[in-house]
Amino acid sequence: MHAGTDGKKRDPQRVRVLAYRLHGQATEYRLATDLLDVDLYPARELAALYGQRWEIESVFGELPLANNQMANATALPLDVTPKVTLR
């Protein structure tokens, strides 16, 4: 896989692609990661962490400041950085 900015494809990046379905759903999700060691990073664990990350992301979208509902309010310095991230 090549980075989107590498138009000449000079710097390829090896990735592992996981395909999975959430319990009871038909939609297939795919996750590309550079965490290649299957023993250190089992597919089920990565899929679970990725799901948790998107739950957190959806909460950010519901925050009033994120939706510009409080555009005239004074922005407070809040640490809302996700603590669970995938590389």
Phi, psi and omega in degrees: 000141180245146178295147182300336181270356182264074184303330181267002178054048181273337189235075182292149178240125177283132180227161175247130181251123179254131174247131182207162175239144174283148183307124176081006180243150181271339183294132176262132178252151177231138181233122176259131182217155174262011174276090192274337185285108184291338178283320179283328185231077180299145183304315181299321180292316179297318179298318179296316179295322179295320176299319178296321180300316182288333173296317179295315179301320181293328176294320178301321180294339180270350180291138182304318181294327179292331181263009181058026178283343179237049186301329182268357180281154176287125180287130177264142178288103180247139175266095179244028178287131179298138180268347178251112179227154175248145180272000000 
